[in-house]
């Protein structure tokens, strides 16, 4: 009876750890979203006071000193960051399509996009990609420096000849199927094995974020059938339907 209990406990442990990781991820996402909302509100308040009362730059520096005195150790309330909050609000306040997207990523990543992107389509590209692929700030900065948005648009067919410049980028973003592995942090020249390993690592994190319904058993999982050796590319175990293996 010990061996079945050990197997049951091993699966139970995997499930609990996956749930903990999922909870940590959800808490982090909630905290990031709340911080962005807070900075949006502060930027809006500063902007409205300046517009209605004619307050100048000095009020932001005074506000920064008072906030840092009340909340010591919070670098987010420096005068420079308060100005960035105001700039952040002013940029997005009349862009309802982009407003939900900025809350999907953290403040530091928003600052990269705020300081680097020239138009709304470029901002939308990096906002969506950062949220979808879970880019870190360093990866996002690399993507911007690498001009990934321009490269995304560069592989055109008839759009260049048939559409005006104002519509060309919108059309490409709407219909272009895009595959990029930059989010895996691979070197420019990488082997198929390195690509597989990086994809599997991201898949495991994704499954953990989904609440642990599927357990990742392994990739290139070896089985022996009738004396013949086979390898399963990906082997998952679906917990709600115990005993159902997914390959």
KAHUGI-V305388 format. One line per field, one symbol per residue. phi: phi as a letter, one per 30 degrees, with the letter a starting at -180 (. if undefined). psi: psi as a letter, one per 20 degrees, with the letter a starting at -180 (. if undefined). Layout:
BEGIN
phi=???
psi=???
END
This chain:
BEGIN
phi=.ddedddddddddeddddddddddddddddddddddddddddddddddddddcidcddddddddddddddbdicddcddddddddddedddcdcbddcedddddbddddddddedcccbdddddedddddddcidddddeddddddhddddddddccdddcccdedcdddddddcddbbbcdddiddecbddddddddddddddddddddjidccddlchddbcbhiccbbdebbbbcdecejcccb
psi=igghhggghghggggghhhghgggghggggggghgggghgggggggghghghikqahhhghgggghhhhhmqiniikrgghhhhggggghgihkmhhighhhiirrghhhhghgihqhrhhgggghggggggikprgggghggghjlhghhhihmrdihhhiqqhhighggghhippppqjhiikqrgoqrhghggggggghgghghhhjjkhppogrqlppqookjppqppgpoqpoghmpioqp.
END
